[in-house]
Amino acid sequence: MSRGPPNTNNMVSLKVDNISYRTSPEELRPLFEKYGDIGDIYIPRDRYSKESRGFAFVRFYDRRDAEEAMDRLDGYSVDGRDIHVYNWFFASHGTFIHSQT
């Protein structure tokens, strides 16, 4: 029986763009958990092909941890690609704030 997604209401979501199609949550976790406790890592997949769509959501319990991860990892190379990390709340509500490293 499937467990379903965790309750993310009190978590801070970071969107991670430009991940390779072979990057897994298990590969992202050690990179992001250096900055704090992670509640969830989700990589959306195409409904038909089941391949990664090239982005992920990393959810932190603490806003300060998420901000530090965003500041440190934006532009970091993962699987030979420079990832782009930003706060999903601001981006999805029209107040896009992109960190510069």
C-alpha positions in Angstrom: 0.0 0.0 0.0 1.4 3.4 -1.0 2.1 5.9 1.8 1.4 9.1 -0.2 3.3 12.4 0.1 4.2 14.0 3.4 2.3 17.0 4.8 4.4 19.9 3.5 2.3 22.7 4.9 4.9 23.9 7.3 7.9 23.2 5.1 9.9 25.7 2.9 10.1 24.5 -0.7 13.0 25.2 -2.9 12.7 24.5 -6.6 15.9 23.1 -8.1 16.1 23.5 -11.9 18.4 22.1 -14.5 19.0 18.7 -12.9 19.9 15.9 -15.3 17.3 13.2 -16.1 19.4 10.6 -14.2 19.6 12.6 -10.9 17.8 10.9 -8.1 16.5 12.1 -4.7 19.2 10.0 -3.1 21.9 12.0 -4.9 20.4 15.3 -4.0 19.8 14.5 -0.3 23.5 14.6 0.9 24.1 17.8 -1.0 21.1 19.7 0.6 21.0 18.1 4.1 24.4 19.7 4.9 22.3 22.8 5.5 19.5 21.4 7.7 16.8 18.8 8.1 15.0 17.9 4.9 11.3 16.8 5.0 11.0 15.7 1.4 12.7 15.6 -2.0 10.4 15.2 -5.0 11.4 14.9 -8.6 8.3 15.1 -10.9 8.2 12.6 -13.7 6.5 12.6 -17.0 3.2 10.8 -16.8 3.8 8.6 -19.9 7.5 8.0 -20.2 8.2 8.1 -16.4 11.4 10.1 -17.0 12.4 13.0 -14.8 11.1 16.4 -16.0 14.5 18.0 -15.2 13.6 19.7 -11.9 13.1 18.9 -8.2 11.5 20.3 -5.1 13.6 20.1 -1.9 11.6 20.8 1.3 13.2 22.0 4.5 11.6 22.2 7.9 13.4 25.5 8.7 13.3 28.6 6.6 16.9 29.6 7.6 18.2 26.2 6.5 16.4 26.6 3.1 17.8 30.1 2.6 21.4 28.9 3.3 21.0 26.0 1.0 19.6 28.3 -1.7 22.5 30.8 -1.3 25.2 28.1 -1.3 23.9 25.7 -4.0 22.6 28.0 -6.7 25.0 27.6 -9.6 26.5 24.4 -8.0 27.4 21.6 -10.5 25.5 18.3 -10.1 25.9 15.6 -12.7 27.8 18.0 -14.9 25.0 20.6 -14.9 24.8 23.9 -13.0 21.6 23.8 -10.9 19.5 26.8 -10.2 17.9 26.9 -6.7 15.2 29.4 -5.6 12.4 29.7 -3.1 9.3 28.2 -4.7 6.8 30.3 -2.6 8.2 33.6 -4.0 8.5 32.3 -7.5 5.0 30.8 -7.6 3.4 34.0 -6.1 4.9 36.5 -8.6 7.6 37.8 -6.3 10.6 36.1 -7.8 13.7 36.5 -5.8 16.7 34.7 -7.3 19.8 34.4 -5.1 23.1 35.4 -6.6 26.3 33.5 -5.5 
